[in-house]
């Protein structure tokens, strides 16, 4: 395994190179950064500890509530471990992400983690990293030029979301009183299209003739979802069920429903989603429109601990039996939300 001493001079070069990329200021909570477009950067480990492992992390977008929350925790753990690290986002721009990875290679990091804007676009530069002796991990996509891919079965995840919504619909609606459903999707990304297809499959199988999908709008951040949801409600004021592929859609739709009802959420109104961020779990416990969110490890802290453990294993040269590591699915509702919300406190 390639080990390099990254002292103050090399660390400064890395920061300067990446500053030209895109590491925009994320929505709170987010990894601490000194200014917009500046990457989150660790302090050097004490000299007596020896060379610190180094990792470069490039994320699709830190404006997304889920990614911002998880990588705030990842940064805390890496700082505690004394690792050198740089965390940047690419604003969903593949060209920027390629440049970021090239900068990581030039800086001689030990591990690179990619949350790809377009996994096909970064395959070649990922190969360059591995050819240089750097361990490469992809989060969310089954890439080829990686050591491991940490992935979800997104169709199964969507089916879990859709199942929760369908069971709620069966409880509150009928063939004579159909639920009007809005889907907050993001078909631009293949994995999120898979998630949406899983949602629609579960609705069709479990609720059959008790619902109608009246709107499908793309959003991964809360502000966009809120704007789309307000438009949806203007055209379809009877929409009471929302299925979202992620936290942003859930949070934005919940804000729209809370405003529309003056905070008096009726029993037959509900949002069903993924990611299980702190804001989502609190909304579930507070009796707002959010009803179920399918998480993975259970909370930002648990997810961060799991991914940092993978970084360490990559650095240590652990052999993984399979390149693709499938993450678990964990539906969270009022019955278990308090357990996982406690991790945020």
N, C-alpha and C positions, 0 to 999 in steps of 0.2 A: 504494500500500500504506500502510496506516495505521501510523504510527510514533508511539509515545508514550514520553515519558520517565517511567520508573517509578523514582522515587527512594525514599528510605527511608520516607517517610510513606505513599506509595501501597502500597509493598510490605507495610508493617505492616497497612494496611487489608485487603489481600488475605488475609494470614495470619489476621487476626481473623475475617474472614467465613468462611473455609474451615474454621477450627478447629471451628465448629459442625457441620460435615459429618462424613463418616466417612473418616478416613485412618488406619485401625487399624495397629498395629505389625505389620509383615510378618514372615514366616518368613525366617530367614537363608539366603542372603545377600539383603539388601533395601536399598532406598534409605535412607540414613541419615535418621532423623527424631528430633527431640528428645524426643518422648514419644508414647504411644499417642494416636491421633486427631489428631496434629499432622502437617501436610503437610511433605514434604521441600521445603526452600526454599533458594534460592541466595543467596549474598552479592552485594551490588550491584557492578557492574562499576566499575573505576576511572573517576573523573570525566573524565580526559583522553581516554578511549576513546570518548566520546560516548554517546548513548542506546543501551542494550543491547536487543536483541530480547527479547521476553518470550513465554513459552509456558505454557499451563495444560494439564495432563495428568490425565485421570480414567480410572482403571483399574477393571475389574470387581472384582478381588480381588488384593491383594498377598500373601495367604496361600498362593497357588499358587506352587510352586517356580520354574516357568518365568518368570512375570511378575516375581517378586521378583528373580531373577537378572538378567534383561534390564534392568530399570529401575534396578538398582544401577549397571550400566554406562552406561545413558543419562544418569543423573545425573552420573557422572564426566565424560562428554563435554560435557554442557551447562556444567558448571562450568569446564572447560578453555576453552570458547569464550567464556565471560563472559556467557552468556545469563542473564536472569532466568527462573526457572522455579518452578512449584509442581506437585508430584506427589501425588495423593490417590487412595485407592480408595473405592468406594462400597458395599463389602460386598454386592455383587450386589443393590442396591436402586435401582430406577429413580428413585424420588422424590428420594433423596439425590443421585443423579447429575445430575438436572435442576438441583437447587439449586447443585451445584458448578459446572456450566456457566454458570448465571446469575451466579454470583460472578466467574467468569472474565470474562464480558462486562462486568460493572460495573467490574472492575479495568482494563479496557482492554488486555488482552493482544493480541499480534499474531497468535498461532497457538493453536488449541485442538486437542488430540488426544483422541478419545473411543474407549475400548474399552468398547463398550456392554453394559450389563446386558440391556437390551431396545432394539434399534435403533429400533423403531417409536415407543417412548416418548420418545426424545430427538430425533426429527426436527424438531419445532416449535422447540425451543430451539436446535438447530443452525442453523435458518433465521434465528432472531433474531441469532445470532452473525455469520452471513454478511451479514445486512442492516446490521450495525454495522461492516462492513468488516474483520471478522476472518476469517482463513483457517482452514478446518476440515478436519481429517483424521479418518477412522475407521479403526481397526485391527480387522480381522476380519469386518466386515459391509459389504454393499453398500448403504450408505445413499444417499438422494437429495440431502439438503441438506448436501452436503460438496463440498470442492474435489477431494479424492482419497480413495479407499478402498484400503487396503493389505490384500489378502485372499489367502486360500488357496483352492484348489479342494479343499474338504474331502472330497468323495467320492473324489477321486483320492488324497488323503492317506490316507484310511481304507483304500483299496485297496492302497496300498503296505504299510501295516501288516499287513493281512490276507494279502497275498502272502508276506511274510517268514515269518509264522506258518504258512501253508499249506505252504510249501516245507520248513519244519522238520518239520511233521507228516508229510509224505510221506517224509521221511528216516527217521523214527523209529517210525512207526505204520503200521497196515494196516487193511483192512476187518475182519479178525478180531481186531485189537487196536486199537480206536479210542481216539483221544485225547479226554479230557474237557477241555473248554475253558470258561473263565470270561471274560466280557467286562466290563471296567470302563468304563461308559459315562456319559453325562450328557445324556439326551434332553430335558431342560428347555430346552436351548439348541438352536435349529434347526441351527446350523452343526456342533454336536457330534453331533447325530442323523445328519446327513449323513455325518460321519466314521464313526460306528458302522455305518451302512448300507454304506459302502464296505468296511469290515472283513468284514462278513458276506457280502457279494457275492464277495469274493476267496476266502474259505474255501470257499464253496459251489462256485465255479468250479474251483478248483485242487485242493482236497483231497476234494471230493465225499463219498464214503462212509467216510472215514477219521477222522471226528471227530464229537463230539456237544457242542453248547453246553448246559451244565448249569446255568449261572447268568449273570445279567446284573444288575449292581448299579451305581448311580450314585456317582461320586466324582470330584472335581477336585483334592483335596488328599490328601497322603500319609496323614494320620492317619485320615481317613474310609475311605480305601481299605484300610488295614491292618485296621481293624475289620471291614469287609465281607469281606475276604479270609479272616480268621480264621473268620467265620461260614460262609463258603462251604466251607472245608476241613473244618469239623466235619460238615457235611452231605454233602460230596462229597470224601472224603479222597484220591481218586485223580486229582483235578484237578492237571495238571502244565503246562497251557498257559494263559497269560493274554494277552489282547489288550486294550490300554488306549488310550483316546482321548487320553491325555496323560501328562505326567510324574508327576503325583500318584498315579495308578493304578499306574504302573510301580514307583515307589519303595515304596509301601505293600505291593504284592504281593510285591516282592522281599524286604522285611523279613519277611513272613509265611513265605515259602518258606525263607529262611535260618534262621529259628527252627525250622521244622518239620524241617529236614534237619540241624540243627546245623552249618550251613555247608557241608555236603557235597552240593552240587547235582548231581543225576544228569544224564547226557548227554541224556536225553529230556525235560528240564524247561526251559521257556523263557518269557520275557515279551517281548512285542512292542508297541511304543508309538510315541509322537511326542514331540517337543520337544528331545531330546538335551541335557539339562542336564548340568552337571559331575558331579553325583551319579550320573546314569544312565550316562554314559560311563565313569566310574571302575568302576562295577559290571560293565559289559561287559568291561573289561580285566582285572578281578580274577576273572573266571570265575564270577560270581554268576548268579542266574537271569535277569537282564536280558540279552537276546541282540541285539536290534536296536531302535534308536530312529530314527525318521525326523525329521531336522532340516530346517531351512529354509536359512538362510544358513550354518549350520555350527556356530555357537557363540553364546553370549550377546554376546560382544564384537562379532562380525561383524553380528549382528542389530541391536545398538544403533547401530553405525556406519551401517548402512543406513537406519534410521529417523530418526536425527538428520540425515542428509543430506537426507531428505525434508522435515524441518522447515525446514532452511535454504533449500531450493528454494521451498517455499511462501512463506516470508518474503520471498524475493527476487523473487517474482512470476513464476517460471518457468511456462510453459504446458505442461501435461501433455497428450499426445495422447489419452489415455483417462482417465476418472475412476477406473476399477478397475485397480489395479496388482497383477498376480498374482505371488505369491512362488514361488520354486523349491522343489523337494522333494529331500532328500538323505538316503537311507538310510545309517545309520552302524552298523557292526558292529565286530568285533574287528580286521578288516583295515584300517580307517581311523580308528578311534576315537582313537588316540594323536595323530594330526594335529590334530584339533579340540580334544582335551583340553588340548593345549599352549596354546591361547588363554586358558585359565583360570588359567594359572600365571604 
